Amino acid sequence: MTSRPIAAVDLEGSRKVRQSRALRWTLGIGLAAMTAIGLVLLFLLAQATNNQAMYEQNYARLFILNVVVAGLLLLVIAWVTWRLISRLRKGRFGSRLLIKLAAVFALAGFVPGLLIYVVSYQFVARSIESWFDVKVEGALQAGLTLGQVTLDTLAGDLANKTRLAATQLIDVPDTIIGLPLDRVREQLGGEDVFLWNSSFQLIGGTGKSRFQLSPERPSLQQFKSARSQRAMSWIEGLDESTATDVSKARIKALVVVPNPSLGFAGEVRFLEVTRLLPPTLVTNALAVTEANREYQERALARDGLRRMYIGTLTLSLFLAVFGAVLLAVVLGNQIVRPLLLLADGVHQVAAGDLTPKAALQGKDELGGLTRDFAEMTRQLADAREAVQSSMEQVSSARSNLQTILDNLTAGVIVLDSQGKVQSSNPGATRILRAPLAAYEGRPLADLAGLEDFAREVQSQFDALLGDRLEHGLDRWQHTFELGGTGSPGLTANAGSAVTLVARGAELPGDARLLVFDDISEIVSAQRSQAWGEVARRLAHEIKNPLTPIQLSAERLEKKLADKVAPVELAILNKSVKTIVDQVDAMKRLVNEFRDYARLPAADLKPLDLNTLIGEVVQLYDDDSARIPVRMDLDAACPMVMGDAHQLRQVVHNLVQNAQDATESALRTQDQLAPVTIKTQWSEATGRVRLSVLDQGCGFPENILRRAFEPYVTTKAKGTGLGLAVVKKIADEHGSRIDISNRIIDGKIVGAQVSLSFAIQKLASA
């Protein structure tokens, strides 16, 4: 295994960092210069059409500047090429890859640039010639001619109409000339109408200019032409008008008014009419004139324009090509250096050298890749040491774990999905009094006396897997009595019954973990103490008010029997009977607790669980219940074996607890969520499940583990005996009881208590 000193690696890394920084500065300056020159070229190209003089004035300077820059770039390219060839001759690692990348980048920049230049050259050369097509010039000339003919037509038309209108003024004296002139203006649609005498003095006028002190008078030459030709017209203001101001463009007509009087043959009068030209006509005529003028100017300068465009394209190509080649070499070197560093590091790692590797400090991905590779080699070295240490720790932990399992008082068994024993500890052998070590690889049910226990354990695991999605359970806990009458037992000579509390959970690989403890003595002591306290509290808290309740109900029935309607009387009798029956049942229950310090033995008989629930829920109707109670009963539920009085007490306790929890959680809301009591028949497992669901805050984790112990409660005024009594009644009925929080979307939305009754007990009964 080869290695290099860390100081040498750091020195080499620092030198490469300085070189990389210098290359980045050089690259930045070159890119800035190329960008500035390119922007100048684009600006001049954009201004060439509208400002040809400026372009021709600066063309020589720009050309010299581009030649200088191109020469500098060519020198740099030659120097870089010489360095690449030198590296290749010296046989340095990565030279071929660097040359290959530089050639690829150069071709990627040169070939598209050359193609774009050829296409652009042809396009510019032919496009400029197409701009000055004979058809375009003929169309512009035709447009000018059309405009001129239109204007001449309008002028001639106005002159003819003015000559006809002048006949209306033949016999009109000068003193009353105003009204006839207004009539002429309206007929001709003119802006101004003036009448001049032979001395070119104004006789009268009408229109917008009549209020001027000295209206504009035709020239002497125009008067002479009108006298000789009898009528003439001309256009004024067209040269001064623009596209946005056409009010000065107008046609004027000047005609001689006929004078039939022989006595006054020398007296001549002239009628002048002014009419505005249509604005659209003026605008279009000016546009055609301006376009023709610009076209003629561009046609004279077409050679210079072609030279401007082609020259700019050529200079841009030189800069683009030289810049592409330079960037190809620089970028190729920037890309190859990290790759070469990585290749060198990979060769060292392949040889088993995990010493620290050099890394670049650049901010790009390749620099980050070299740093990651250096970090990876360091982690590999650390991981190799950690693996050695972990293997030693695992070996030690395995030995320690086996020692702990061997000395645990609790029994631990690992089963597979088929119920076969995979491993066990001595505690399991001692508690179950069976040679478990000899039965590894065989089903637990093969052990004599543990058939029912194995069946119940398998049932618990099946129920856990079935309820996991609905209730979010990850373990189960159940109490077993082995060796008792009618219960899963040990061997025939095992002695007294053993009470086990077993817990099950899933392990990776579809294995199951079963942990159990012998709690026979603890259960016996707790039961005696718990039920003794229950008897005392029941005698004190419940028995004393029972007799007044019963007497009050009977007296109420007697007093109201003849004062209410038959319908209310039936409800009264039923309610009083219910009160009396319940009081009697409670008296009997309290007396038996007081006498025997335990619940009375369950009198198991077939009963309809749905009917029993319906009777109890009647006491929690909408009028009297604090929280509404909703039933969700499965009509397919078969009969179960149970004691009606004890199961009625179970339903009462669970519903009241659910109402208290819901009311406490929803105290600040107007609408109270109902408590749900439901039954469900599972033909696959042969069990009927009774569940009570509330909408409260759920149980804390510490309460869930001890919920069925006496005096464990979350209520301020509760005694903590409700669930303990329910648990005792469930045990008397041989049913399984579960308690859990209801979780939806990761939030606790209430709690659920369920009792599961095995139907096969009906057959034995």
C-alpha positions in Angstrom: 0.0 0.0 0.0 1.4 3.4 -1.1 0.8 6.7 0.6 1.8 10.3 0.3 2.5 12.9 3.0 -0.4 15.1 3.9 1.8 18.2 3.6 2.6 17.4 0.0 -1.0 16.9 -0.8 -1.9 20.3 0.7 0.9 22.0 -1.2 -0.2 20.5 -4.5 -3.8 21.4 -3.8 -2.7 25.1 -3.1 -0.8 25.3 -6.3 -3.7 24.0 -8.3 -6.0 26.4 -6.6 -3.8 29.4 -7.6 -3.6 28.1 -11.2 -7.4 27.7 -11.3 -7.9 31.2 -10.0 -5.6 32.7 -12.6 -7.4 30.8 -15.4 -10.7 32.1 -14.1 -9.5 35.7 -14.2 -8.1 35.3 -17.7 -11.3 33.7 -18.9 -13.3 36.5 -17.3 -11.3 39.3 -18.9 -11.4 37.7 -22.3 -15.2 37.1 -22.1 -15.7 40.8 -21.0 -13.6 42.1 -24.0 -15.4 39.9 -26.5 -18.8 40.9 -25.1 -18.0 44.6 -25.3 -16.8 44.3 -28.9 -19.8 42.2 -29.8 -22.2 44.8 -28.3 -20.5 47.5 -30.3 -20.9 45.5 -33.5 -24.5 44.8 -32.8 -25.2 48.5 -32.0 -23.5 49.7 -35.3 -25.4 47.0 -37.2 -28.7 48.2 -35.8 -27.9 51.8 -36.6 -26.5 51.1 -40.1 -29.9 51.5 -41.9 -30.9 54.8 -40.3 -27.4 56.3 -39.8 -25.2 55.3 -42.7 -22.8 58.2 -42.3 -21.9 57.3 -38.7 -21.2 53.7 -39.7 -19.0 54.7 -42.6 -17.1 57.2 -40.4 -16.3 54.5 -37.7 -15.9 51.5 -40.0 -12.1 51.8 -40.4 -11.5 52.1 -36.6 -13.8 49.2 -35.9 -12.1 47.1 -38.5 -8.7 47.8 -37.0 -9.9 47.1 -33.5 -11.3 43.7 -34.5 -8.1 42.8 -36.4 -6.1 43.6 -33.3 -8.3 41.5 -31.0 -8.4 38.7 -33.5 -4.6 38.7 -33.7 -4.3 38.6 -29.9 -6.8 35.7 -29.7 -4.9 33.9 -32.5 -1.7 34.2 -30.5 -3.3 32.9 -27.4 -4.7 29.9 -29.3 -1.3 29.2 -30.8 0.3 29.3 -27.3 -2.4 27.0 -25.8 -2.0 24.6 -28.8 1.7 24.4 -28.3 1.2 23.6 -24.6 -1.2 20.8 -25.5 1.3 19.3 -28.0 4.1 19.5 -25.4 2.0 17.7 -22.8 1.2 15.0 -25.4 4.8 14.5 -26.3 5.8 14.2 -22.7 3.2 11.5 -22.3 1.5 13.2 -19.4 -1.7 11.5 -18.1 -4.9 12.9 -19.6 -3.3 14.8 -22.5 -5.3 12.9 -25.1 -8.5 13.5 -23.3 -7.7 17.2 -23.0 -7.0 17.5 -26.7 -10.1 15.5 -27.6 -12.3 17.8 -25.5 -10.7 21.0 -26.9 -11.2 19.7 -30.5 -14.9 18.8 -29.7 -15.6 22.3 -28.2 -13.7 24.0 -31.0 -15.7 22.2 -33.7 -18.9 22.8 -31.8 -18.3 26.5 -32.0 -16.6 26.8 -35.5 -18.9 24.6 -37.6 -22.2 26.3 -36.6 -20.6 29.7 -36.8 -19.3 29.0 -40.3 -22.6 27.7 -41.4 -24.5 30.7 -40.1 -22.0 33.0 -41.8 -22.4 31.4 -45.2 -26.2 31.5 -44.9 -26.2 35.1 -43.7 -23.8 36.2 -46.4 -26.0 34.8 -49.1 -29.1 36.2 -47.4 -27.7 39.7 -47.0 -26.2 39.9 -50.5 -29.4 38.7 -52.2 -31.8 40.5 -49.8 -30.2 43.9 -50.5 -30.6 43.4 -54.3 -34.2 42.3 -53.8 -34.9 45.6 -52.0 -34.2 47.6 -55.2 -36.3 45.5 -57.6 -37.6 47.2 -60.8 -41.2 46.3 -59.9 -40.8 48.1 -56.6 -39.5 51.2 -58.3 -42.2 51.1 -60.9 -44.9 50.7 -58.2 -43.6 53.7 -56.4 -43.5 55.8 -59.6 -47.1 54.6 -60.4 -48.2 55.7 -57.0 -46.7 59.1 -57.5 -48.3 59.5 -60.9 -51.7 58.3 -59.5 -51.5 60.9 -56.7 -50.6 63.7 -59.1 -53.4 62.8 -61.5 -55.9 62.6 -58.6 -54.9 66.1 -57.5 -55.0 67.5 -61.0 -58.5 66.0 -61.5 -59.7 67.6 -58.3 -58.3 71.0 -59.3 -59.8 70.8 -62.8 -63.1 69.8 -61.4 -63.2 72.7 -59.0 -62.3 75.1 -61.8 -65.1 73.9 -64.0 -67.6 74.1 -61.1 -66.4 77.6 -60.2 -66.9 78.8 -63.9 -70.5 77.5 -63.8 -71.1 79.2 -60.4 -69.7 82.5 -61.7 -72.7 82.8 -64.1 -74.9 83.4 -61.0 -73.0 86.7 -60.3 -73.4 88.3 -63.8 -76.0 90.8 -62.9 -75.5 91.0 -59.2 -74.3 94.5 -58.1 -71.3 94.8 -55.8 -73.4 96.2 -53.0 -75.5 93.0 -52.4 -72.8 90.5 -53.4 -72.6 88.8 -49.9 -75.6 86.6 -50.1 -74.9 85.2 -53.6 -71.3 84.5 -52.5 -72.6 82.4 -49.5 -74.8 80.5 -51.9 -71.9 79.8 -54.2 -69.8 78.6 -51.3 -72.5 76.2 -50.2 -72.9 74.8 -53.7 -69.2 74.2 -54.2 -68.4 73.1 -50.6 -65.6 75.6 -50.4 -63.8 76.9 -47.4 -63.5 80.6 -48.7 -65.1 82.5 -51.6 -63.8 85.9 -52.7 -64.8 88.3 -55.4 -62.1 90.6 -56.9 -62.4 93.6 -59.2 -60.3 94.4 -62.2 -57.9 96.4 -60.0 -57.4 93.3 -57.9 -59.3 94.8 -55.0 -61.6 92.7 -52.8 -65.2 93.4 -53.5 -66.7 90.8 -51.0 -66.1 87.5 -49.5 -67.4 84.6 -47.3 -65.9 81.8 -45.4 -63.4 81.4 -42.6 -61.0 84.0 -43.9 -63.6 86.8 -44.5 -62.8 88.4 -41.1 -59.2 88.9 -41.9 -58.1 92.5 -42.5 -56.1 91.6 -45.6 -57.0 88.1 -47.0 -54.4 86.4 -49.1 -54.7 87.6 -52.7 -53.7 85.6 -55.8 -50.6 86.8 -57.5 -50.6 89.2 -60.5 -49.5 86.4 -62.8 -52.5 84.3 -61.6 -54.9 87.1 -62.3 -53.4 87.5 -65.8 -53.6 83.8 -66.5 -57.2 83.7 -65.3 -58.2 86.6 -67.6 -56.5 85.0 -70.6 -57.7 81.4 -69.9 -61.1 82.5 -68.4 -60.4 79.9 -65.6 -57.4 78.4 -63.7 -56.7 76.3 -60.6 -53.7 75.4 -58.5 -52.8 73.5 -55.2 -51.3 75.3 -52.2 -49.8 74.1 -48.9 -49.0 70.5 -50.0 -45.3 70.9 -49.6 -45.6 72.3 -46.0 -48.1 69.7 -44.9 -47.2 66.6 -42.9 -48.9 63.4 -42.0 -50.3 64.9 -38.8 -51.1 68.4 -40.1 -53.0 68.5 -43.4 -55.1 71.7 -42.8 -52.9 73.8 -45.1 -53.3 71.6 -48.2 -56.1 73.1 -50.4 -57.2 73.7 -54.0 -57.8 77.2 -55.3 -59.8 78.1 -58.5 -59.8 81.6 -60.1 -62.3 82.4 -62.9 -63.5 85.5 -64.7 -67.1 86.5 -64.0 -68.9 87.1 -67.4 -70.1 90.7 -68.0 -72.6 91.0 -70.8 -73.0 94.8 -70.4 -71.6 96.6 -73.5 -71.2 99.9 -71.7 -68.8 98.4 -69.2 -66.8 96.0 -71.4 -63.6 96.9 -69.6 -64.9 96.2 -66.1 -63.8 92.6 -65.2 -64.5 90.8 -61.9 -62.7 87.6 -60.7 -64.3 84.8 -58.5 -61.9 82.9 -56.2 -63.0 79.6 -54.5 -60.8 77.7 -51.9 -61.5 74.1 -51.0 -59.6 71.9 -48.6 -58.0 68.6 -49.8 -59.2 65.3 -48.2 -56.8 64.5 -45.3 -56.5 60.9 -46.3 -55.5 61.8 -49.8 -52.9 64.2 -48.6 -51.5 61.7 -46.1 -51.2 58.9 -48.7 -49.7 61.2 -51.2 -47.0 62.4 -48.8 -46.3 58.8 -47.7 -45.7 57.7 -51.3 -43.6 60.7 -52.0 -41.4 60.1 -48.9 -41.1 56.4 -49.6 -40.0 57.1 -53.2 -37.4 59.6 -51.9 -35.9 57.1 -49.4 -36.0 54.4 -52.0 -34.0 56.5 -54.4 -31.5 57.4 -51.7 -31.0 53.7 -50.7 -30.7 52.7 -54.3 -27.8 55.1 -54.8 -26.1 53.7 -51.7 -26.8 50.0 -52.2 -23.1 49.0 -52.6 -22.1 50.7 -49.4 -25.0 49.1 -47.5 -24.0 45.7 -48.7 -20.4 46.3 -47.7 -21.5 47.4 -44.2 -23.6 44.3 -43.6 -21.1 41.8 -45.0 -18.2 43.5 -43.2 -20.0 43.4 -39.9 -20.8 39.7 -40.4 -17.2 38.9 -41.3 -15.8 40.6 -38.3 -18.4 39.0 -36.0 -17.4 35.6 -37.4 -13.7 36.2 -36.7 -14.4 37.1 -33.1 -16.9 34.2 -32.6 -14.6 31.6 -34.1 -11.5 32.7 -32.2 -13.5 33.1 -29.0 -15.0 29.6 -29.5 -11.5 28.0 -29.9 -10.1 29.8 -26.9 -13.1 28.9 -24.8 -12.8 25.3 -26.0 -9.2 25.0 -24.8 -9.8 26.8 -21.5 -13.1 25.0 -20.7 -11.6 21.7 -21.8 -8.7 22.2 -19.4 -11.1 23.2 -16.6 -13.2 20.1 -17.1 -10.3 17.7 -17.5 -8.3 18.8 -14.5 -10.9 17.6 -11.9 -11.4 14.4 -14.0 -7.7 13.7 -14.0 -7.5 14.3 -10.2 -10.4 11.9 -9.7 -8.8 9.3 -12.0 -5.6 9.5 -10.0 -7.5 9.1 -6.8 -9.5 6.1 -8.1 -6.3 4.3 -9.1 -4.9 4.9 -5.5 -8.2 3.7 -3.9 -8.2 0.6 -6.2 -4.7 -0.2 -5.0 -6.0 0.0 -1.4 -4.6 3.5 -0.6 -7.2 5.3 1.5 -4.9 8.2 2.6 -6.3 11.8 2.2 -6.7 12.8 -1.5 -6.2 16.3 -3.1 -9.4 18.3 -3.8 -10.2 21.4 -5.7 -11.9 24.4 -4.0 -14.0 25.5 -7.0 -17.7 26.2 -6.6 -18.8 24.2 -9.6 -20.0 20.6 -9.6 -16.7 19.1 -10.7 -14.9 20.8 -7.9 -17.6 19.6 -5.5 -17.1 16.1 -7.0 -13.4 16.1 -6.1 -14.2 17.2 -2.6 -16.9 14.6 -2.3 -14.4 12.0 -3.5 -11.8 13.1 -1.0 -14.5 13.0 1.8 -15.6 9.5 0.5 -12.1 8.1 0.8 -11.9 9.5 4.3 -15.2 7.9 5.2 -14.1 4.7 3.7 -11.1 4.7 5.9 -13.2 5.5 8.9 -15.8 2.9 7.9 -13.2 0.2 7.5 -12.1 0.9 11.1 -15.7 1.1 12.2 -16.5 -2.2 10.7 -13.8 -3.9 12.5 -14.9 -2.3 15.7 -18.5 -3.0 15.1 -17.9 -6.7 14.4 -16.2 -7.0 17.7 -19.1 -5.1 19.4 -21.7 -7.3 17.7 -19.9 -10.4 18.9 -19.8 -9.0 22.4 -23.4 -7.8 22.3 -24.6 -11.2 21.1 -22.9 -12.9 23.9 -24.3 -10.3 26.4 -27.8 -10.7 24.9 -27.7 -14.4 25.3 -26.6 -14.1 28.8 -29.4 -11.6 29.6 -32.0 -13.9 28.0 -30.7 -16.9 29.9 -31.1 -15.0 33.2 -34.5 -13.3 32.5 -37.3 -14.4 34.8 -39.8 -13.7 32.0 -40.3 -16.2 29.2 -39.2 -15.2 25.7 -40.2 -17.3 22.6 -39.6 -16.4 18.9 -42.1 -17.9 16.6 -42.4 -17.9 12.8 -45.6 -17.1 10.9 -46.7 -20.8 11.2 -46.3 -20.9 15.0 -43.1 -22.9 15.0 -40.6 -22.3 17.8 -37.4 -20.7 16.5 -35.7 -19.9 19.8 -36.6 -19.6 23.5 -34.9 -18.8 26.8 -34.7 -20.9 30.0 -37.4 -18.6 31.6 -40.0 -19.9 29.1 -39.1 -23.5 29.8 -39.5 -22.8 33.6 -42.8 -21.0 33.3 -44.4 -23.4 30.8 -42.8 -26.4 32.4 -42.0 -27.8 28.9 -38.7 -28.7 27.1 -38.9 -25.9 24.6 -35.3 -26.3 23.5 -36.0 -29.7 22.2 -38.9 -28.5 20.2 -37.1 -25.8 18.1 -38.3 -26.0 14.5 -41.6 -27.6 15.5 -45.0 -25.9 16.2 -45.7 -24.8 19.7 -48.9 -26.7 19.6 -46.9 -30.0 19.5 -46.1 -29.6 23.2 -48.4 -31.6 25.4 -50.8 -29.5 27.4 -50.0 -26.3 25.4 -52.3 -26.9 22.5 -55.0 -24.4 23.6 -52.3 -21.9 24.7 -50.7 -22.1 21.2 -54.0 -21.7 19.5 -54.9 -18.7 21.6 -51.5 -17.1 20.9 -51.9 -17.7 17.2 -55.4 -16.1 17.4 -54.0 -13.1 19.1 -51.4 -12.6 16.4 -54.1 -13.1 13.7 -56.3 -10.5 15.4 -53.3 -8.1 15.7 -52.6 -8.3 11.9 -56.3 -7.9 11.1 -56.8 -4.8 13.3 -53.6 -3.1 12.6 -54.8 -1.2 9.6 -58.0 -0.1 11.4 -56.7 0.7 14.8 -53.0 1.3 14.3 -52.0 -1.4 16.9 -48.4 -2.7 16.8 -48.6 -5.2 19.7 -51.1 -7.1 21.7 -51.4 -8.1 25.4 -53.5 -10.8 26.9 -53.8 -12.8 30.1 -53.9 -16.6 30.1 -54.7 -19.1 32.8 -52.9 -22.4 32.3 -53.9 -25.5 34.3 -57.3 -24.2 35.5 -60.6 -25.9 34.9 -61.8 -25.5 31.4 -58.8 -23.4 30.4 -55.7 -24.0 28.4 -53.5 -26.1 30.6 -50.1 -27.4 31.3 -49.3 -31.1 31.7 -51.6 -33.2 33.7 -49.4 -33.2 36.8 -48.5 -29.5 36.5 -50.1 -28.6 39.8 -52.1 -25.4 40.4 -53.2 -23.0 37.7 -50.8 -20.4 36.4 -51.8 -16.9 35.3 -49.7 -15.5 32.5 -49.7 -12.0 31.1 -48.4 -12.3 27.5 -47.4 -9.7 25.0 -46.8 -10.2 21.3 -45.3 -8.1 18.6 -44.0 -8.5 15.0 -40.3 -8.9 14.2 -38.6 -8.3 10.9 -38.7 -11.3 8.5 -42.3 -12.2 9.4 -41.2 -13.5 12.8 -43.3 -13.1 16.0 -42.0 -12.3 19.5 -43.9 -13.7 22.5 -43.0 -12.5 26.0 -44.9 -13.7 29.0 -44.6 -13.5 32.8 -46.1 -15.6 35.6 -48.3 -13.2 37.6 -50.4 -15.7 39.5 -49.5 -14.4 42.9 -49.8 -10.7 41.9 -53.2 -11.2 40.3 -54.5 -13.0 43.3 -53.3 -10.2 45.7 -54.6 -7.4 43.4 -58.0 -9.1 43.0 -58.5 -9.5 46.7 -57.5 -5.9 47.4 -59.4 -4.4 44.5 -62.7 -6.1 45.0 -62.5 -5.5 48.8 -62.3 -1.8 48.1 -65.0 -2.0 45.5 -67.3 -3.7 48.0 -66.7 -0.9 50.6 -67.3 1.9 48.1 -70.4 0.3 46.6 -72.0 -0.2 50.0 -71.3 3.4 51.0 -71.9 5.2 47.7 -74.6 3.3 46.0 -76.7 1.3 48.4 -77.9 4.1 50.6 -79.7 6.1 47.9 -81.2 3.1 46.2 -84.2 2.7 48.5 -85.2 6.5 48.3 -84.9 6.3 44.5 -87.2 3.2 44.3 -89.8 4.7 46.7 -89.8 8.0 44.9 -90.4 6.3 41.6 -93.2 4.2 42.9 -94.8 7.2 44.7 -94.5 9.2 41.5 -96.3 6.5 39.6 -99.1 6.3 42.2 -99.6 10.0 42.2 -99.7 10.5 38.4 -101.4 7.3 37.4 -104.9 8.9 37.2 -103.8 12.4 36.1 -102.1 11.7 32.7 -103.3 10.5 29.4 -103.0 6.9 28.4 -100.0 7.5 26.2 -98.0 9.3 28.9 -99.2 6.7 31.4 -97.7 3.9 29.4 -94.4 5.8 29.2 -94.6 6.5 33.0 -95.2 2.8 33.9 -92.4 1.7 31.6 -90.0 4.3 33.1 -90.9 3.4 36.7 -90.6 -0.3 36.0 -87.1 0.3 34.5 -86.1 2.3 37.6 -87.4 -0.3 40.0 -85.7 -3.2 38.0 -82.4 -1.3 37.9 -82.5 -0.5 41.6 -83.2 -4.2 42.4 -80.3 -5.3 40.2 -78.0 -2.7 41.8 -79.1 -3.8 45.3 -78.4 -7.4 44.4 -75.0 -6.5 42.9 -74.0 -4.4 45.9 -75.1 -7.1 48.4 -73.1 -9.8 46.6 -70.0 -7.5 46.5 -70.4 -6.8 50.1 -70.8 -10.4 51.1 -68.2 -12.0 48.9 -65.9 -9.1 48.0 -66.1 -10.1 44.4 -68.5 -10.0 41.5 -71.2 -12.6 41.5 -70.5 -15.6 39.4 -71.6 -15.1 35.9 -74.8 -16.9 35.0 -74.0 -17.6 31.3 -77.0 -18.1 29.1 -77.6 -17.6 25.4 -78.7 -14.0 24.8 -79.1 -11.6 21.9 -76.3 -8.9 22.3 -78.1 -6.5 19.9 -81.3 -6.6 21.9 -79.5 -6.1 25.1 -77.7 -3.0 23.7 -81.0 -1.6 22.4 -82.5 -1.8 25.8 -79.6 0.0 27.4 -79.4 2.7 24.7 -83.1 3.6 25.4 -81.9 5.1 28.7 -79.7 7.4 26.6 -82.2 8.8 24.2 -81.8 12.3 22.7 -83.9 14.0 25.4 -82.1 12.8 28.5 -78.5 11.9 27.3 -75.8 14.4 27.7 -74.1 13.1 24.6 -76.1 11.3 21.9 -75.6 7.6 21.6 -75.7 6.0 18.1 -76.0 2.3 17.4 -74.3 0.5 14.6 -75.4 -3.1 15.1 -74.6 -6.1 12.8 -77.8 -7.9 12.2 -75.8 -11.1 11.4 -74.5 -11.4 15.0 -75.4 -14.8 16.5 -76.4 -15.5 20.1 -73.6 -15.3 22.7 -73.2 -16.9 26.1 -73.4 -14.2 28.8 -75.0 -12.8 31.9 -77.5 -10.2 31.0 -77.1 -8.2 34.2 -73.3 -8.1 34.1 -73.2 -7.3 30.3 -75.8 -4.5 30.9 -73.4 -3.1 33.5 -70.5 -3.3 31.1 -72.4 -1.4 28.4 -73.5 1.2 31.0 -69.9 1.7 32.2 -68.4 2.0 28.7 -71.1 4.4 27.4 -70.8 6.6 30.5 -67.1 6.7 30.2 -67.3 7.5 26.5 -69.9 10.3 27.1 -67.6 11.8 29.8 -64.6 11.7 27.5 -66.5 13.2 24.5 -68.1 16.0 26.6 -64.7 16.9 28.1 -63.1 17.1 24.7 -65.9 19.1 23.0 -66.8 21.4 25.9 -66.0 24.5 23.8 -68.1 23.5 20.8 -71.8 23.9 20.2 -72.5 20.6 18.5 -71.5 17.4 20.4 -70.3 14.4 18.5 -72.1 11.1 19.3 -70.8 8.1 21.1 -71.0 5.0 18.8 -71.7 1.5 20.1 -71.5 -1.2 17.5 -71.4 -5.0 17.1 -69.6 -7.0 14.4 -69.6 -10.7 13.5 -66.5 -12.2 12.1 -67.1 -15.6 10.6 -63.4 -16.2 9.9 -62.4 -15.9 13.6 -65.8 -17.1 15.0 -66.1 -14.1 17.3 -68.6 -11.3 18.0 -67.0 -8.0 18.8 -68.7 -5.3 20.9 -67.1 -1.9 20.6 -67.8 1.5 22.1 -66.2 4.5 20.4 -66.0 8.0 21.7 -64.9 11.4 20.3 -62.7 12.4 23.2 -59.0 13.1 23.6 -57.9 9.5 23.9 -55.8 7.9 26.7 -52.3 8.9 27.6 -49.7 6.2 27.0 -49.2 5.6 30.7 -53.0 5.1 31.2 -53.3 2.7 28.3 -50.8 0.3 29.9 -52.8 0.3 33.3 -56.3 1.1 32.1 -57.9 -2.0 33.7 -56.3 -1.6 37.1 -58.4 -0.3 40.0 -58.3 3.5 40.6 -56.6 4.3 37.3 -58.6 7.1 35.8 -58.2 10.4 33.9 -61.4 12.0 35.4 -61.2 14.3 38.3 -64.2 12.7 40.1 -63.9 9.2 38.9 -63.2 6.2 41.1 -61.2 4.3 38.6 -63.2 1.1 39.1 -65.3 1.2 35.9 -62.8 -0.5 33.5 -61.6 -2.8 36.3 -65.2 -4.1 36.7 -65.5 -4.4 33.0 -62.3 -6.3 32.8 -63.5 -8.7 35.6 -66.8 -9.3 33.8 -65.0 -9.9 30.5 -62.8 -12.5 32.2 -65.8 -14.2 33.7 -67.3 -14.4 30.2 -64.0 -15.7 28.7 -63.9 -12.7 26.3 -61.0 -10.7 25.1 -61.0 -7.0 25.9 -58.9 -4.4 24.1 -58.5 -0.6 24.6 -56.8 1.7 22.2 -56.8 5.3 20.8 -58.4 6.0 17.5 -55.9 7.7 15.2 -56.8 9.4 11.9 -54.2 11.2 9.8 -51.7 11.0 12.7 -54.1 12.6 15.2 -56.0 11.1 18.1 -59.7 11.5 17.6 -61.0 9.4 20.4 -60.7 6.0 22.1 -62.2 2.6 21.6 -62.9 -0.3 24.0 -63.8 -3.7 22.5 -65.0 -7.0 23.9 -64.7 -10.1 21.7 -66.9 -13.1 22.5 -66.1 -16.6 21.2 -69.2 -18.2 19.7 -67.9 -21.8 19.9 -68.7 -21.7 23.7 -72.4 -22.0 22.8 -71.8 -25.6 21.7 -70.1 -26.5 24.9 -72.9 -24.9 26.9 
